[in-house]
């Protein structure tokens, strides 16, 4: 009974277990993740800021991996149960009367590992690259303003949604 209350305090089930919910093996290992946002600074002369301008910007970004089309997989890719933790996602060690559970470092707590992911991206679905956009800067902008281009940031992992591009405007002073 006392162990049940102890487990409740620390978010564990009544038996003192980790209380983890298992997901489908291939689903959890290959889940997609949204890409991050990118911030760039765009310098404009006073005249361009006053009347508006069309400006091209090229910047470094995580882009979709070409060989695997962003999936992180190849035909040889398989998902197998982690041999280190036996598929539980945790490693348990004994220290005298105490049992210590840590997230398995071999599978990052997923309980499974990917064998033969895409060699170009190591299974992430993204690679380092460049993006180029044409920005339509409206008339009357000033330093400190920003523009947001949805879907022009870092590519998401394993076909996750793409982040945004945040363009910080810097306008030169009028002479």
N, C-alpha and C positions, 0 to 999 in steps of 0.2 A: 504494500500500500504506500509506504513512504517513497519508494522508488518511482511510483506513478506520479506523485507530486513533484519530485525532483525533475523527472523528465518533462513534465508540463511547464516548469519554470524555464527550462532551456530549450523549448521547442521540439522535444523528442516525443516519440510515442510512449505509451504507458509502460512498455517493456524496457525502456532505456535505449531503444534503437534510434537510428538516425532519422526515422520518419520520412525517408525520401520517397518520392513518387517516381516510378520508372516510366520512361518514355520509350517509344518504339526506337530500336537501336539505330537503324539507318536514318530515321527522321531526325533524331537528336544530334547525331554527328554531322549531318549535312544540312542543318538548319541555316536559313539565310539570315544575314544581318544587314541592317541599313548602312549605307555609306555615310561617312562624316561630311560635314560642311567644310568649305574652303573659303578663306578670306584673302582677298587681294586688294591692292591699292591702285586706283586709276588716277593718274595725274592729268589734269586738263588745264589748258591756258584759259585766260579770262574770257576771250571771245567765244570759244567753243562752249564754255559753261553758260554763257549768256543766251546763245541762240540754239543750243543743242547740237549734238554731234553723233556720228556713227563711228565707234572705235572698236578695233579688234584687240582681243586679249588672249594671250597664250600663257598657260600656267601648268605646273606639274600637278598630277593627280593620279590616284589609283584608277585604272581603267579596266574594263572587262578583259579577261584572258582570252586571247584569240584561239589557241588550240582547243580548249575545252568549252568555249562559248560561255564562260562564266560559271559553269557548273562545279568545277573543281574535280570532276570525275573523268575517267577514261574507260575504255571497254574492260580493262583489267582490274578496275577498282572494285574492292570488296570491303565490307564492314565485318569485323570479327570481334568476338568477345575478348576483352582485355585479359591477358594472361597474368598480369601483375596482381590485380584485385579480384580476379575471377568473375568480372562482370558487375560487381556491386558498386563500383565508382568510389569506394572508400577503402583505405588501408587501416587496419586495426592493429595496434601494438599494445602489449601489456607492460606496465611499469609497476611491479609489485601487485597491489590490490586494485590499481587503477587501469582502466581500459581507455586508450586514447584513439580517437578516430580522426584521420586526416583525409582530405581529398586525394585521390590517387593521382600522382604526378604523370603517370604514363598515359592516362586517358583523359586527364583533366576533369575527372568526376563523371564522365559520360558512361563508363562501363564498357565501352567498345572503342576500337581503334580502326583507322582507315588504312587499308593495305593498298598500295599502288595508286596514290592520288595523282592528279595531273602533275607532270614533272615541271612544267613551265611556271605554275603558280603555287605548287606544294599543296594543292587542294583548297586554296582560298577563293579561287575564281577571279582574282584580280592580279594585275601587274602594275608596276610603276610605268607611267607614261605621261602624255601631255594631252590637254584639251585646248581647243580654241573656240572662242565664242565672239560674236559680233554684238556689241552693246549699243543699244539705242538710248543715248543719254538725253533726257528731256531738257528743254530750255529752262534756265533759271536755277540750276543746281548750285550748291555752295559747298565749301569744305566741311567735312564732318557728316554730310548726308551719305546714305548708302542705298544701293540697289540690291535686290535679291533675285537671282535666277534659279528657280526651282529645277532640280534635276540636272544641274551642271557641276555638282561637287564630286566627291569620291564615289566610285562605283561601289555598290554593296557587295558584300561577300556572298558567294554562291547565289547569284542573281537576286540579291536583296535590292531594295529601292536605293536609288542614287541620292546622295546628299545635295545640298544647295550651294550655290556660289554667292558669297556675300562680297559685294564690290564697295569698298570704302572710297569715297570721292575726295580728291584733294585738288583744289582750284588755286592757280597762281593769282597773286594780287594784280589788280589793274595798274598799269604804269601811268 
